[in-house]
Amino acid sequence: MTDDETHTRRRRNRTRPALAALSGVLAGFAALAVAELVSAAVRPQAGPVVAVGGAAIDRTPPAVKDWAIRNFGTNDKLILQLGIVAVLALFALALGMVALRFRRTGAAGVLLFGAVGAVAATSRPDSTGPSDALPSVVGAVVAAVLLYFLVGRLLPRIPSEEGAHGPDRDRRGFVIAATAAAAASAGAGALGRTLNASRGQNAVASRDKVVLPAPASAAPAVPRGAQLRIADVSRFVTPNSSFYRVDTALVVPKVDAATWRLRIHGKGVTRPLTLSFGDLLRRELIERDITLTCVSNEVGGPYVGNARWIGVRLADLLAECGVAPPSKGGPADQLVARSVDGMTIGSPVEDVMDGRDALLALGMNGGPLPFAHGFPVRMVVPGLYGYVSACKWIEDIELTTFDAYDTYWVRRSWSRRAPVKTQTRIDTPKPFARPKAGTVMVAGVAWAQHRGIGKVEIRVDDGPWQEARLAAEDSRDTWRQWSFPWRATKGGHTLTVRATDGDGQVQTARRTRTIPDGASGHHSVVVTVD
């Protein structure tokens, strides 16, 4: 062998590991693309990234979940999915290098990853059965075959079979095969996405056809003065596009209102009901302004919003089914709401039936519910954190007891009962702002749903509490804006706010975490006055 031939062979040997790693990445890409295509024939939630992501959410410790929401907000699901894809890419890269020496072992590793996706898909609460495993299984088989084939193109042949240009021909063959595999995978993935998107067309069409009738009991007009004319203060009515969304659904369910049904059954239900969307539309509807708050909202956090909801009184439906609250001898003290995505949320029956405007909501801010906020129907119960009241995409209501059943979040260390805590937030000035000396308007919002806000006070540094001016109150179920003209002097200052609810209870200064029943403490901002 000449020196040139030796150098060429060494160069080829050095590039083989890189090409093997590339083979692994292409196989991983093929697995996801084929799985996406197969999921279009099963259901989008059965895809491996969604299934594994959902399983990861189910098993995430509450503290980690809170950290993700705090740092990534409503982008936490995107970050999770990107993380899963990144891990898959690294795993596939490693398998490609392993397959260079052990082809069958590398291919078996791909099948193992497919098994993980299949188990995750079939073990989810919303699993429809063994068919949910198909996307992961088919994708893994295709990827294993592809990896075995591509790595085979890189392995050296015996000298008698090479010929003068054999290695170069094999390398060209690898490039052609890899390019074809990448193109085919991209095409399969694009087709799968298109088909999955088309699956929701009936749901979109059903939503477009919804015409909400005039409510029998309309919400009073928002009083003049409820919305302060101060820059940077949250709008009194939160637009749908800005309303917070915190849930576990990696794929937003798109439910066809024409086929949707709600079943009410369980302990103490003497007359079970099954209702269609049309049945609810034909019932007496009420319209109310109600503020919702997520239990994951840190002190001063953004996960609170106010909207105008229209729907059916939940208490009326329960009474029609023969349900009585525990205070009147009813045997059930917990209402378990189930969503189409498998989520379970437990609400106290006593609270739902105590006269507050607990709704099965059909509309939000003048139109049908957006898909991301629960179309076609969701629960809204003022005064309770969302994780014990605000079931989206609801399809089942079971009456039971707290002793008999723990819902999704209760099994993850959150409290069974969670009334909203009195909170207030400084919207302006922002933390670390540098306002000019003189009169600086301090303003924000306060909430204590179903109790209302009676007073808001501001403290500058360690000075006395001074009462802020409250905006007009809409109802005790909505947040309330406030303002305080502060005579700001030069230097650094800490502004602290607290609220007193409508029952006269002063917001506690004791700082607690969001777990297990919501954060508490006073909100403060530090500013420097120039």
Secondary structure, DSSP 8 states (H G I E B T S, - for coil): --HHHHHHHHHHHHHHHHHHHHHHHHHHHHHHHHHHHHHHHH-GGGSHHHHHHHHHHHHS-HHHHHHHHHHHGGGHHHHHHHHHHHHHHHHHHHHHHHHHH-HHHHHHHHHHHHHHHHHHHHHSTT--SGGGGHHHHHHHHHHHHHHHHHHHTTS---HHHH-TTHHHHHHHHHHHHHHHHHHHHHHHHHHHHHHHHHHTHHHHHHHHT------SB------TTSS---TTS--SS--GGGS----S-SS-----TTT-EEEEEETT-SS-EEEEHHHHHTS--EEEEEEEE-TT--TT-S-EEEEEEEEEEHHHHHHHTT---GGGT-S--EEEEEETTS-EEEEEHHHHTSSS--EEEEEETTEE--GGGTTT-EEE-TTB-GGGT--SSEEEEEEE-TTT---TTGGGT--S--B---EEEEEES-TT----SEEEEEEEEEE-TTT-EEEEEEEETTS--EE-EE-----TTS-EEEEEEEEE-SEEEEEEEEEEETTS-B-----B-STTT--BS-EEEEEEE-
